[in-house]
Amino acid sequence: MTDTQQPTGEPDTTVDARWVAAPWAALTVSVDGTVLEANDAAYGELPQLRPGQPLAQVLPRLATAHESVDVRSGASAPVSDVVDGRAVQGRPVRHHDGSVTWWLTDVTDVDSLRDQLRREQTRTSFLSEASAALSGSLNPLRCTQVIAELAVSGSGPADGRW
């Protein structure tokens, strides 16, 4: 939205076929939080979604964030919500009429991969520390002592899984 454009309060009902067929879920919500329209991907991910219903009935966290989207810039941090056990992240795009299109991304797999990466980084850090500590001696008693110290220090993963 440019500085000269002001929200009119009237929704822009122009539907673009390219938007409807976009591969990412998107829904447009009015200033008052009513779902105006959604694309095919959104209906696929949110089968309970219906135009005219309050956003809070479908995505409560997104509805709360919708109220705080900056009117002038459309700026808002990504918002996370959970839909049918899947983690969803929404990013807003403000329109000249004051409505907002929320682009939704399923980030469940991304979150899972981040968790796996953190576990692997912890494991690698422990193995590096253990290797450095054990490389200083070939004495079996000293190695046993170092292993015990590493175990007590909690250097390994908190859940004990490798």
C-alpha positions as MATLAB code, in Angstrom:
seq = 'MTDTQQPTGEPDTTVDARWVAAPWAALTVSVDGTVLEANDAAYGELPQLRPGQPLAQVLPRLATAHESVDVRSGASAPVSDVVDGRAVQGRPVRHHDGSVTWWLTDVTDVDSLRDQLRREQTRTSFLSEASAALSGSLNPLRCTQVIAELAVSGSGPADGRW';
ca = [
       0.000    0.000    0.000;
       1.408    3.385   -0.861;
       1.251    6.408    1.412;
      -1.547    7.960   -0.659;
      -3.822    4.907   -0.591;
      -6.178    4.596    2.359;
      -8.191    1.555    3.404;
     -11.722    1.948    2.089;
     -13.279   -0.693    4.299;
     -14.799   -2.271    1.183;
     -13.229   -5.585    0.158;
     -11.653   -5.849   -3.261;
     -13.476   -8.840   -4.749;
     -11.309   -9.182   -7.834;
     -10.235  -12.820   -8.077;
      -7.204  -13.706  -10.145;
      -7.135  -17.234  -11.559;
      -3.353  -17.350  -11.008;
      -3.918  -16.729   -7.297;
      -6.615  -19.379   -7.021;
      -4.297  -22.020   -8.511;
      -1.187  -20.986   -6.526;
       0.630  -23.950   -4.975;
       0.650  -22.369   -1.488;
      -2.427  -21.919    0.633;
      -3.675  -18.343    0.787;
      -6.746  -16.719    2.231;
      -7.897  -13.126    2.182;
      -9.368  -11.727    5.364;
     -11.275   -8.453    5.776;
     -10.343   -5.730    8.233;
     -12.880   -7.129   10.736;
     -11.395  -10.668   10.544;
     -13.922  -12.277    8.196;
     -12.626  -14.734    5.601;
     -13.394  -13.232    2.197;
     -11.896  -15.842   -0.108;
      -9.315  -18.574   -0.294;
      -7.433  -20.380   -3.001;
      -7.677  -24.073   -3.865;
      -4.611  -24.986   -1.767;
      -6.157  -23.338    1.314;
      -9.369  -25.323    0.909;
      -7.236  -28.460    0.583;
      -5.378  -27.765    3.838;
      -8.338  -26.262    5.703;
     -11.444  -28.198    4.618;
     -13.520  -26.480    7.332;
     -12.746  -23.050    5.819;
     -15.731  -21.124    4.435;
     -15.960  -17.568    3.097;
     -17.895  -15.356    5.482;
     -16.769  -17.084    8.652;
     -14.547  -15.450   11.279;
     -10.867  -16.320   10.900;
     -10.787  -17.082   14.643;
     -12.926  -20.185   14.027;
     -10.318  -21.662   11.698;
      -6.932  -20.263   12.779;
      -7.185  -18.607   16.220;
      -3.537  -17.510   16.488;
      -3.615  -16.104   12.993;
      -6.781  -14.182   13.871;
      -5.012  -12.586   16.846;
      -2.055  -11.642   14.645;
      -4.434  -10.331   11.968;
      -5.610   -7.660   14.402;
      -2.057   -6.342   14.787;
      -0.875   -6.242   11.153;
       0.491   -2.762   10.480;
      -2.107   -0.927    8.373;
       0.438    1.179    6.477;
       3.134   -1.355    5.683;
       1.369   -4.670    6.121;
       4.356   -5.663    8.232;
       3.985   -8.459   10.687;
       6.248  -11.237   11.817;
       5.351  -14.715   10.596;
       2.713  -16.343   12.778;
       2.622  -20.011   13.682;
      -0.506  -22.025   14.297;
      -1.427  -25.707   14.385;
      -4.025  -27.221   12.068;
      -4.903  -30.903   12.408;
      -1.565  -31.624   14.064;
       0.453  -29.815   11.385;
       2.541  -26.708   12.063;
       1.478  -23.842    9.793;
       3.218  -20.502    9.357;
       1.313  -17.496    8.010;
       2.757  -14.389    6.350;
       0.537  -11.364    5.703;
       0.233   -9.151    2.629;
      -1.880   -6.020    3.197;
      -4.064   -4.718    0.343;
      -5.263   -1.209   -0.505;
      -8.761   -1.946    0.795;
      -7.421   -2.896    4.240;
      -7.862   -6.626    3.754;
      -4.939   -8.991    4.251;
      -3.979  -12.072    2.290;
      -2.341  -14.628    4.529;
       0.050  -16.977    2.724;
       0.268  -20.231    4.638;
       3.146  -22.681    4.630;
       3.161  -26.103    6.261;
       6.397  -26.091    8.273;
       5.903  -29.382   10.133;
       8.649  -31.131    8.179;
      10.964  -28.117    8.465;
      10.516  -28.062   12.243;
      11.191  -31.790   12.405;
      14.361  -31.390   10.335;
      15.541  -28.539   12.582;
      15.081  -30.776   15.628;
      17.051  -33.551   13.933;
      19.801  -31.080   13.036;
      20.027  -29.844   16.653;
      20.334  -33.451   17.906;
      23.032  -34.195   15.335;
      24.935  -31.032   16.266;
      24.796  -32.038   19.948;
      25.993  -35.532   19.090;
      28.834  -34.212   16.938;
      29.887  -31.772   19.639;
      29.963  -34.556   22.227;
      31.931  -36.875   19.968;
      34.426  -34.118   19.224;
      34.842  -33.358   22.930;
      35.147  -37.057   23.793;
      37.675  -37.634   21.027;
      39.816  -34.732   22.159;
      39.671  -35.866   25.798;
      40.452  -39.504   25.012;
      43.246  -38.830   22.533;
      45.487  -37.596   25.347;
      46.052  -41.036   26.851;
      46.339  -44.685   25.926;
      46.110  -45.727   29.564;
      42.911  -47.793   30.029;
      42.351  -46.500   33.587;
      42.735  -42.886   32.477;
      40.356  -43.460   29.523;
      37.769  -44.981   31.898;
      38.090  -41.938   34.163;
      37.671  -39.524   31.206;
      34.592  -41.417   29.985;
      33.056  -41.228   33.460;
      33.786  -37.491   33.650;
      32.157  -36.938   30.256;
      29.100  -38.920   31.304;
      28.733  -36.979   34.565;
      29.247  -33.599   32.859;
      26.121  -34.158   30.743;
      27.911  -33.497   27.465;
      25.746  -35.992   25.605;
      22.213  -35.417   24.346;
      19.671  -34.686   27.097;
      17.299  -37.403   25.940;
      20.082  -40.015   25.699;
      19.278  -40.669   22.021;
      21.945  -40.547   19.355;
];
